[in-house]
Each structure stands twice: as C-alpha cells, then as structure tokens.
Amino acid sequence: MLVGLPHQISTAADFNLEIDGHEISPTSLVTNLGVRFDPMLSFEDHIKNVCKVSFFHLRNIARLGSSLSTTDAEKLTHAFISSRLGYCNALFAGISSKVINRLQYVQNSAAGILTKTKKHEHISPVLASVHWLPVKYRIDFKVLLLTYKAVHSQGPACLRDLLQYHIAKQKLRSGNSVVLSVPRTRLHTVGDRAFCSLAPCLWNALPGYLRNCDSVDVFKSNLKTSFDWLPVNDLLFLLFVY
C-alpha cells in the first residue's frame, strides 16, 4: 500500500514491484492488528466497520435490556462497545471531526441504551453521569499517556526518540516541569497529526502538576479527574460529572 496525499497517490497509480518474478501491485486497504489502514490514513473504512459492528452488538444488548441488570448491561457495553472505541484510538488523533463524530454517535447510543434514556433527551448529561469522556478526549488521553511514558523512559524507544526537550533561555516558574519542543510542520492536515508534533502540543498544554506526576498510575488518575487541560466549552459539559 502506498501512503501519501491524494495527488501523490494518483501520480503513482501505475506503481508496481517485481519480486522473484512476481508482479506486486499496491492495494487500497491493509489490515494490521485489526486496524484497517487506507492510503491517506483517514481510517474512514476502519471506523465505518467499528460503527457497523458496534451497532450490531448494541441492538442485541437493547433486546436483552429488560432481562439484564444495570451491572450486567454495563459489563456488556464495555466488552463490546467501549473496548472497540478505545482500541488503538491514538491513531485517530487529528483525523476529520466528521469521522470522529461517527464514533461519538456510537458512544452516545451506548450511553442511551445503558441508562434507558429516551431518544429526545439531551445526551450530554447522560454521558457525564456514566463518567465517559467524549471520544475526542479519549484519543487525547491515550496520546498523553504515551507521551508521559516516553518522557519518563517507560515507553518504546521509537516514540521517545521522536520527542525533543525544550530548553528555556531563562529560568521560568515552570522550570521544574518538562516542556517539549514543537517542530514545524509543512501541512496541518498531515504533519500536525504526527506524534512528534501532536504529543508536544498536548503535553505542553497540561498544567505543571500533571506533568510532574511521580508515576503512571498517579498521572492517569489525575488526568481523568482534572479539568484543567480541557477547553472551556468541554468544562461546561463535564461539570455534570461532579
């Protein structure tokens, strides 16, 4: 499979490889570890499949709703829906909001079925009542967790090598906190999605006490319960949780 921008892929439409006398042509879809990759890394086909499978399971859970306890329904929802929404979701960082909204619709539907919410009722308080972060911020959470592990040499070396530390010219109040350097990118739609660019942007936006957490468990706990790293509009949404 060839990966690139649309015009780059179109110019290489006739690209072929010959190995041991066999001609190999590029494909438009590759599955790796259960994730479907397309040439532009939009993950539209993968997310379309996730939504299809998720709604199949949601319909079955809804049919069993009257015979399931809340605890059992929650276990089924996490097993068949939340696990799919969270699987390799760091790959979805920076993709089209239109595509992300499809996953959000799945999450909204799952929350509605779990809490037996009527269709005409507003879903935001329902999501907050079950303590579910919106899909977009579940993705950011995963990226930040990978960044924390990379910064503290607890993650893969390949990710750690992508990060550069920012050295301030003069000592600041935040001097004890790790600040990452944000590299320049040519294309916002592609370059800004790269881990070397996105991770520093999200990391530097965190308050100092989060960046200075002593362990992964403390970082995860504080990140989940802290609203300081979320935009104001989402704070208003998440205030229902507490």
KABELGI-V725595 format. One line per field, one symbol per residue. psi: psi as a letter, one per 20 degrees, with the letter a starting at -180 (. if undefined). burial: # if it has 9 or more other ideal C-beta (glycine too) atoms within 8 Angstrom, else .. A space follows every 50 residues. Layout:
psi->???
burial->???
This chain:
psi->ppparghhhhikhjpqqooljpppqqrippppkipoprhjkhkggghggg gghghghhghghhjghjqrhghhhghghghfhhhhiokihhjpjrphhgh hghhhggggghgggjlpqhiqphghgghhjlpqqggihghggghghgghg hkkiaqhhhhiippppoqhqprhkhiqppqpoqqqgphhghiiqhigggh ggghiqqhhhhjqhrgggggghhhipihiqrghhghgihhh.
burial->##.....##..#.............#..#.....#######.#.###### #.###.##..#..##..#....##.###.######...##.##.#...## .##############.#.....#..#####.#.################# #.......##.##...............##....#....########### ####.#.#.####..#.###.##..#..#....##.####..
